[in-house]
Every structure is written in structure tokens, then in C-alpha cells.
Amino acid sequence: MIETISDFLSVFIMGLIAIYCVIYFYHVSIKHREENMKSIESRYYRYYEGLDDGGDEDENEPYYED
């Protein structure tokens, strides 16, 4: 139980540290996800970079979606 000011301060600081750890873990996981997605995207574009994409189409003809 919290009986004195020092008990309250220790519980309060422990709570702040726990909240900070959760926020820090969230930011680290977001950063890791961004780096992972950049890696996947670079591999995707590197794979499809050399492929011919519809070579029989006329370059001057505008593209219209159906």
C-alpha cells in the first residue's frame, strides 16, 4: 500500500518508466517496420526493373483505364 510520500513517488516513477518503455518499444517497432518495408520495396523494384512492361504498346498513345 502507499502509506508515505516516498512510496507514492516510487510507484509514480515506476509508472512513468513503464509508460516510457511502452512508448519507446512502439517507436522502435515502427522504425523497424519502416526499414523492413523499404527493403521489401527496393527488392520489388530491383526485380521488376529489367522486365519489359508491355513492349507491344505504342509509347505515344495515351493510356486509359477500362
Secondary structure, DSSP 8 states (H G I E B T S, - for coil): ---SHHHHHHHHHHHHHHHHHHHHHHHHHHHHHHHHHHHHHHHHHHHHSSS---TTS-TTS-----
